[in-house]
Amino acid sequence: MKKFLLTLLTILMLISLSGCKETKDDEILTNKKVEEIFSRVFDAGSYDSLDYKYAQEYFANTYDKWGKGGCTAVAKVNDAGDTIVGRNMDLTICNKAAYVFRTKVEGCYETINLAYTFRDISPDYEDVLNEGISPEFQKVLPFLADDVLNSEGLYVEVNMRNGETWPTGETKFGCSGTNNGKGERVYLFSLSRYIGEHCANIEEALKYIETLDIYSMYGNETSADNYCFMMADATGRYGLLEVACNNLYWHEGQQGQANFYITEELAKIQELKAGVGRYEYVINGVKDVQTEDEMFNLMNDVTYYQTYFPDICKFDNRSEFVATLKYWTYDYLMNDVNKDDIEVVVGVMGEFLNSMTRDEMRDADFFWESVFTEVINCNNKTLHVRFYEDDTKQLTLSFN
């Protein structure tokens, strides 16, 4: 065990949009002064046109490696009849910035958007602070939105899935296309952008995505970029859209998601089950949620920082480590026989991380946290967001 712990610590320390008007070059946002909302968060302004063609050409020819995430989402209709959603955006903290921006494109629904990315194209926080957003990144940013709320009350969020491969190296869940090349070719991560701008509600969204040819991109030999989407609208509908293996899978009334597949045929071939503890906690907890504040409290219980500290973690955190520590299998972690050994290792990790400052963690680029926690009210068309786990300030965004 001592040798194992030393190896673990050594490893840790070594890890150091088609119907809308398109943009012409002179229509791109030109502001070099980007308003800083909170620490490491920027207001990227408002777009009155988007270059769908540029974005799709970029994604078709570029693969910027994503790390894995630990996001959680849950939805319900409360007793007042409002559809409310809670969501955490959990990723490796690093020196990238988070963004808030809006779109108001002719012929499309208005949107409020949140984005956080550590893709290679994304500038570091200090670069944005000192130099603003480059024209290239301005063009791509709208298509990197993790969360989109539109003026009709339709909300879409992106959630990662672990990209596994067969022994041959072929990805298990990758998607080369969902519509046999017949529809507009849309990169999977950008799907929320298309849905938010073109659809008023889930009914329209489900019809719309059937017309698209949706694809994911392949990274290294061990992963493809796999994403699924929680959707909710002002009519009281919500559910989960899973895109994999060249198919669309819609789960009407599915209340939440973490980082594993719900679809039975996908779950059968999935070995990793990251997020089971978080998922079960919010699904059980949302039964008692009525207000937006109560939804915030529920989502705060599954902020990722707690994972590393068993004494404060309110959910069974073992399944989280199938993503952070690749040599631990899900079956090993979830076997109670191994629980004591696992808690020892997690405790050592917690002590190690607790000794580091936030900036040191960002420089190391391996510690996960909830980059933002948000609550959406689809009927009031408001999005409330708190950025980073150590910032209690709240930003409320609406269409008023």
C-alpha positions as CSV (number, residue, x, y, z in Angstrom):
1,M,0.0,0.0,0.0
2,K,2.8,2.5,0.8
3,K,4.4,1.8,-2.6
4,F,1.0,2.4,-4.2
5,L,0.5,5.7,-2.4
6,L,3.9,6.9,-3.3
7,T,3.3,6.0,-6.9
8,L,-0.1,7.8,-6.8
9,L,1.4,11.0,-5.4
10,T,4.3,10.9,-7.9
11,I,1.8,10.6,-10.7
12,L,-0.3,13.5,-9.3
13,M,2.7,15.8,-8.9
14,L,4.0,15.0,-12.4
15,I,0.8,15.8,-14.2
16,S,1.8,19.2,-14.5
17,L,-26.4,27.3,-37.3
18,S,-28.0,27.4,-40.8
19,G,-31.3,29.4,-41.1
20,C,-29.6,32.4,-39.5
21,K,-27.7,35.3,-41.0
22,E,-24.0,34.5,-41.3
23,T,-21.2,36.8,-40.4
24,K,-18.9,38.7,-42.8
25,D,-15.4,39.4,-41.7
26,D,-16.2,43.0,-40.9
27,E,-19.2,42.0,-38.8
28,I,-17.2,40.1,-36.2
29,L,-17.1,41.6,-32.7
30,T,-14.1,43.9,-32.7
31,N,-14.0,45.0,-29.0
32,K,-10.5,44.5,-27.6
33,K,-11.6,45.5,-24.1
34,V,-13.4,42.6,-22.6
35,E,-15.3,43.3,-19.4
36,E,-14.3,41.2,-16.5
37,I,-17.4,40.1,-14.6
38,F,-15.8,38.0,-11.8
39,S,-12.3,36.7,-11.4
40,R,-11.4,34.6,-14.4
41,V,-14.8,35.2,-16.0
42,F,-15.4,37.6,-18.9
43,D,-18.4,39.2,-20.7
44,A,-17.7,38.4,-24.3
45,G,-20.4,40.8,-25.5
46,S,-23.3,40.3,-27.8
47,Y,-23.4,38.8,-31.3
48,D,-25.8,40.0,-33.9
49,S,-24.6,37.5,-36.5
50,L,-22.7,34.1,-36.4
51,D,-20.5,32.4,-38.9
52,Y,-21.8,28.9,-39.0
53,K,-19.7,28.0,-42.0
54,Y,-16.5,29.1,-40.4
55,A,-17.2,27.2,-37.2
56,Q,-18.1,23.9,-39.0
57,E,-15.0,24.1,-41.2
58,Y,-12.9,24.7,-38.1
59,F,-14.2,21.7,-36.2
60,A,-14.1,19.5,-39.3
61,N,-10.4,20.1,-39.6
62,T,-9.2,20.5,-36.0
63,Y,-9.2,18.3,-33.0
64,D,-8.4,20.0,-29.7
65,K,-8.1,17.5,-27.0
66,W,-10.6,17.7,-24.2
67,G,-9.9,16.3,-20.8
68,K,-12.6,14.5,-18.9
69,G,-15.3,16.2,-16.8
70,G,-17.6,15.4,-13.9
71,C,-20.7,17.4,-14.6
72,T,-24.1,16.9,-13.1
73,A,-27.6,18.1,-14.1
74,V,-31.1,17.6,-12.8
75,A,-34.5,19.0,-13.7
76,K,-38.0,19.1,-12.4
77,V,-41.3,21.0,-12.5
78,N,-42.0,22.6,-9.1
79,D,-45.4,23.1,-7.5
80,A,-45.7,26.5,-9.0
81,G,-45.5,24.9,-12.5
82,D,-42.0,26.2,-13.3
83,T,-39.4,24.0,-15.0
84,I,-36.2,24.5,-13.1
85,V,-32.8,22.9,-13.8
86,G,-29.7,22.6,-11.7
87,R,-26.3,22.1,-13.2
88,N,-22.6,21.9,-12.3
89,M,-19.8,22.4,-14.9
90,D,-16.9,20.3,-13.5
91,L,-13.6,20.3,-15.3
92,T,-9.9,20.4,-14.7
93,I,-9.1,23.8,-13.4
94,C,-6.4,25.5,-15.5
95,N,-5.4,29.0,-16.7
96,K,-8.3,29.3,-19.1
97,A,-11.2,31.8,-18.8
98,A,-14.9,31.3,-18.5
99,Y,-17.3,33.4,-20.7
100,V,-20.8,34.9,-20.7
101,F,-22.2,36.1,-23.9
102,R,-25.5,36.7,-25.8
103,T,-26.7,36.2,-29.3
104,K,-29.4,38.2,-31.1
105,V,-29.2,37.0,-34.7
106,E,-31.8,37.9,-37.3
107,G,-34.2,35.0,-37.9
108,C,-33.2,33.1,-34.8
109,Y,-34.2,33.0,-31.1
110,E,-32.1,35.1,-28.8
111,T,-29.8,33.2,-26.5
112,I,-27.9,33.6,-23.2
113,N,-24.7,31.5,-23.1
114,L,-22.0,30.2,-20.8
115,A,-18.8,28.7,-22.0
116,Y,-15.7,27.3,-20.4
117,T,-13.1,25.5,-22.4
118,F,-9.5,24.4,-22.2
119,R,-9.2,23.6,-25.9
120,D,-5.9,24.7,-27.5
121,I,-7.6,27.5,-29.3
122,S,-8.9,29.0,-26.1
123,P,-6.7,31.8,-24.8
124,D,-5.4,31.9,-21.2
125,Y,-7.0,34.1,-18.7
126,E,-4.2,36.6,-18.5
127,D,-4.1,36.9,-22.3
128,V,-7.8,37.8,-22.4
129,L,-7.4,40.2,-19.6
130,N,-4.5,42.0,-21.3
131,E,-5.3,41.6,-25.0
132,G,-9.0,40.9,-25.3
133,I,-10.4,38.1,-27.5
134,S,-8.8,37.4,-30.8
135,P,-10.9,37.6,-34.0
136,E,-10.4,33.8,-34.5
137,F,-11.7,32.9,-31.1
138,Q,-14.5,35.4,-31.4
139,K,-15.8,33.4,-34.3
140,V,-15.6,30.1,-32.6
141,L,-16.7,31.0,-29.1
142,P,-20.5,30.9,-29.7
143,F,-20.1,27.3,-30.9
144,L,-18.3,26.3,-27.7
145,A,-21.2,27.2,-25.4
146,D,-21.6,24.6,-22.7
147,D,-25.0,26.0,-21.8
148,V,-27.6,27.8,-23.9
149,L,-30.9,29.3,-22.7
150,N,-33.1,30.9,-25.4
151,S,-35.8,33.6,-25.3
152,E,-38.6,31.0,-25.5
153,G,-37.4,29.3,-22.3
154,L,-35.7,26.3,-24.0
155,Y,-32.5,25.3,-22.2
156,V,-29.8,22.9,-23.4
157,E,-26.6,21.8,-21.6
158,V,-23.6,19.7,-22.7
159,N,-22.3,16.8,-20.6
160,M,-19.3,14.7,-21.3
161,R,-19.2,10.9,-21.6
162,N,-16.0,8.9,-21.2
163,G,-14.7,7.8,-24.6
164,E,-13.9,4.2,-24.4
165,T,-12.4,1.9,-27.1
166,W,-12.6,-1.7,-28.2
167,P,-9.4,-3.7,-28.0
168,T,-8.9,-2.9,-31.7
169,G,-8.6,0.8,-30.8
170,E,-12.0,1.7,-32.4
171,T,-14.1,4.0,-30.3
172,K,-17.2,2.4,-28.7
173,F,-19.4,5.4,-28.9
174,G,-18.1,7.7,-31.6
175,C,-20.5,9.1,-34.1
176,S,-19.5,9.6,-37.8
177,G,-23.0,10.9,-38.6
178,T,-26.6,10.5,-37.6
179,N,-28.4,11.2,-40.9
180,N,-26.4,9.5,-43.6
181,G,-25.0,12.7,-44.9
182,K,-28.5,14.0,-45.9
183,G,-28.7,16.9,-43.5
184,E,-26.5,19.8,-42.5
185,R,-23.3,18.5,-41.1
186,V,-23.1,19.6,-37.4
187,Y,-20.3,19.0,-35.0
188,L,-21.7,17.3,-31.9
189,F,-20.4,19.8,-29.3
190,S,-22.1,22.7,-31.2
191,L,-25.5,21.0,-31.2
192,S,-26.7,23.1,-28.3
193,R,-26.0,26.2,-30.3
194,Y,-28.1,25.0,-33.2
195,I,-31.0,23.9,-31.0
196,G,-31.1,27.1,-29.0
197,E,-31.2,29.4,-32.0
198,H,-33.6,27.4,-34.1
199,C,-36.1,25.7,-31.7
200,A,-38.7,27.2,-29.3
201,N,-39.2,24.0,-27.3
202,I,-38.3,20.3,-27.0
203,E,-41.0,19.3,-29.5
204,E,-39.4,21.4,-32.2
205,A,-35.9,20.4,-31.1
206,L,-36.6,16.7,-31.5
207,K,-37.9,17.2,-35.0
208,Y,-35.1,19.6,-35.9
209,I,-32.2,17.3,-34.9
210,E,-33.6,14.5,-37.1
211,T,-32.8,16.8,-40.1
212,L,-29.1,17.2,-39.1
213,D,-26.1,15.0,-39.8
214,I,-24.5,15.1,-36.3
215,Y,-20.9,13.9,-35.9
216,S,-18.3,13.6,-33.2
217,M,-14.5,13.8,-33.7
218,Y,-11.8,11.4,-32.8
219,G,-8.9,12.3,-30.6
220,N,-6.1,10.0,-29.7
221,E,-6.2,6.2,-29.7
222,T,-8.1,6.0,-26.4
223,S,-11.0,8.4,-26.8
224,A,-13.5,10.2,-29.0
225,D,-15.4,13.3,-28.0
226,N,-18.7,12.0,-26.7
227,Y,-21.4,14.3,-25.4
228,C,-25.0,14.1,-24.3
229,F,-27.5,16.9,-23.7
230,M,-30.0,17.6,-21.0
231,M,-32.9,19.7,-22.3
232,A,-35.8,21.5,-20.6
233,D,-38.5,24.0,-21.7
234,A,-41.2,26.3,-20.5
235,T,-43.9,23.8,-21.4
236,G,-42.8,21.5,-18.5
237,R,-41.0,19.0,-20.6
238,Y,-37.5,17.8,-19.9
239,G,-35.3,14.9,-20.8
240,L,-32.0,13.6,-21.9
241,L,-30.6,13.4,-25.5
242,E,-27.8,10.9,-25.9
243,V,-25.8,10.8,-29.2
244,A,-23.6,7.8,-29.9
245,C,-22.9,5.1,-32.4
246,N,-24.5,7.1,-35.2
247,N,-27.9,7.3,-33.5
248,L,-30.0,9.7,-31.4
249,Y,-31.5,8.5,-28.2
250,W,-34.2,10.6,-26.5
251,H,-35.3,9.8,-22.9
252,E,-38.5,11.8,-22.2
253,G,-38.8,12.8,-18.5
254,Q,-35.3,11.7,-17.6
255,Q,-34.6,13.9,-14.6
256,G,-30.9,14.1,-14.6
257,Q,-27.5,13.0,-15.9
258,A,-23.9,12.5,-14.8
259,N,-21.1,11.0,-16.9
260,F,-22.5,7.6,-17.9
261,Y,-25.0,6.5,-20.5
262,I,-28.7,5.9,-19.6
263,T,-29.6,4.2,-22.9
264,E,-29.7,0.4,-22.2
265,E,-27.8,-0.7,-25.4
266,L,-25.1,1.9,-24.7
267,A,-24.8,1.0,-21.0
268,K,-24.3,-2.6,-21.9
269,I,-21.0,-1.8,-23.7
270,Q,-19.9,0.9,-21.3
271,E,-17.2,-0.1,-18.8
272,L,-16.8,3.2,-17.0
273,K,-19.6,4.5,-14.7
274,A,-18.2,7.9,-13.6
275,G,-20.7,10.0,-11.6
276,V,-23.0,7.3,-10.2
277,G,-22.8,8.7,-6.7
278,R,-23.5,12.3,-7.8
279,Y,-26.3,11.2,-10.0
280,E,-28.1,9.2,-7.3
281,Y,-27.7,12.0,-4.8
282,V,-29.3,14.7,-7.0
283,I,-32.1,12.4,-8.2
284,N,-33.0,11.7,-4.6
285,G,-32.5,15.2,-3.4
286,V,-34.5,17.0,-6.2
287,K,-37.7,15.5,-4.8
288,D,-37.7,18.1,-2.0
289,V,-36.6,21.0,-4.2
290,Q,-39.2,23.8,-4.9
291,T,-37.2,27.0,-5.2
292,E,-34.2,28.1,-7.1
293,D,-32.3,28.6,-3.9
294,E,-33.0,25.0,-2.9
295,M,-31.8,23.8,-6.3
296,F,-28.6,25.8,-5.7
297,N,-28.1,24.1,-2.3
298,L,-28.6,20.7,-3.9
299,M,-26.1,21.4,-6.6
300,N,-23.6,22.8,-4.1
301,D,-23.7,19.4,-2.4
302,V,-22.1,17.8,-5.5
303,T,-19.4,20.4,-6.2
304,Y,-16.4,18.4,-7.3
305,Y,-14.0,19.6,-4.6
306,Q,-15.9,17.5,-2.1
307,T,-14.9,14.4,-3.9
308,Y,-11.4,14.5,-2.5
309,F,-12.5,14.7,1.1
310,P,-14.5,11.7,2.3
311,D,-15.4,13.4,5.6
312,I,-17.3,16.2,3.9
313,C,-18.5,14.5,0.7
314,K,-22.2,13.9,0.8
315,F,-22.4,11.4,-2.0
316,D,-20.6,8.1,-2.7
317,N,-17.5,9.4,-4.4
318,R,-15.9,6.2,-5.4
319,S,-17.1,6.1,-9.0
320,E,-15.5,9.5,-9.6
321,F,-12.0,7.9,-9.7
322,V,-12.6,5.8,-12.7
323,A,-12.0,9.1,-14.6
324,T,-9.2,10.6,-12.5
325,L,-7.2,7.4,-11.9
326,K,-7.3,5.3,-15.0
327,Y,-5.8,2.2,-13.3
328,W,-8.8,1.9,-10.9
329,T,-11.7,0.1,-12.6
330,Y,-15.3,0.7,-11.7
331,D,-15.8,-2.8,-10.4
332,Y,-12.8,-2.5,-8.1
333,L,-14.0,0.9,-6.8
334,M,-17.6,-0.2,-6.2
335,N,-16.6,-3.4,-4.4
336,D,-17.1,-2.8,-0.6
337,V,-14.2,-5.1,0.1
338,N,-11.9,-2.4,-1.2
339,K,-13.6,0.6,0.3
340,D,-11.2,1.1,3.2
341,D,-8.1,1.0,1.0
342,I,-9.8,3.5,-1.4
343,E,-10.6,5.9,1.4
344,V,-7.0,5.8,2.5
345,V,-5.8,6.8,-0.9
346,V,-8.5,9.5,-1.3
347,G,-7.5,10.9,2.1
348,V,-3.9,11.2,1.0
349,M,-5.0,12.9,-2.2
350,G,-7.1,15.4,-0.2
351,E,-4.2,16.2,2.1
352,F,-1.9,16.7,-0.9
353,L,-4.3,19.0,-2.7
354,N,-5.2,20.9,0.5
355,S,-1.5,21.9,0.8
356,M,-1.7,23.7,-2.6
357,T,-3.0,27.1,-3.4
358,R,-5.6,27.5,-6.2
359,D,-3.0,29.0,-8.5
360,E,-0.7,26.0,-7.9
361,M,-3.5,23.6,-8.7
362,R,-4.2,25.5,-11.9
363,D,-0.6,25.4,-12.9
364,A,-0.5,21.7,-12.3
365,D,-3.7,21.3,-14.4
366,F,-5.0,18.1,-12.8
367,F,-7.4,19.2,-10.0
368,W,-11.1,19.2,-10.8
369,E,-13.6,21.8,-9.6
370,S,-17.0,23.1,-10.5
371,V,-16.2,25.9,-12.9
372,F,-19.7,27.1,-12.6
373,T,-22.9,26.1,-10.8
374,E,-26.2,27.3,-12.2
375,V,-29.9,27.2,-11.8
376,I,-32.2,27.9,-14.7
377,N,-35.9,28.8,-14.6
378,C,-37.3,28.1,-18.1
379,N,-40.6,29.9,-17.4
380,N,-39.0,33.0,-16.0
381,K,-36.3,32.7,-18.7
382,T,-33.6,33.4,-16.1
383,L,-30.2,31.8,-15.6
384,H,-28.5,32.2,-12.2
385,V,-24.8,31.3,-12.1
386,R,-22.0,31.1,-9.5
387,F,-18.5,30.8,-10.9
388,Y,-15.9,28.6,-9.2
389,E,-16.4,26.9,-5.9
390,D,-14.7,29.6,-3.8
391,D,-16.8,32.5,-5.1
392,T,-20.2,33.0,-3.6
393,K,-21.2,35.9,-5.8
394,Q,-24.1,35.2,-8.1
395,L,-24.9,36.6,-11.6
396,T,-28.5,36.6,-12.8
397,L,-29.0,36.7,-16.6
398,S,-32.4,37.3,-18.3
399,F,-33.9,38.6,-21.5
400,N,-35.3,41.7,-19.9
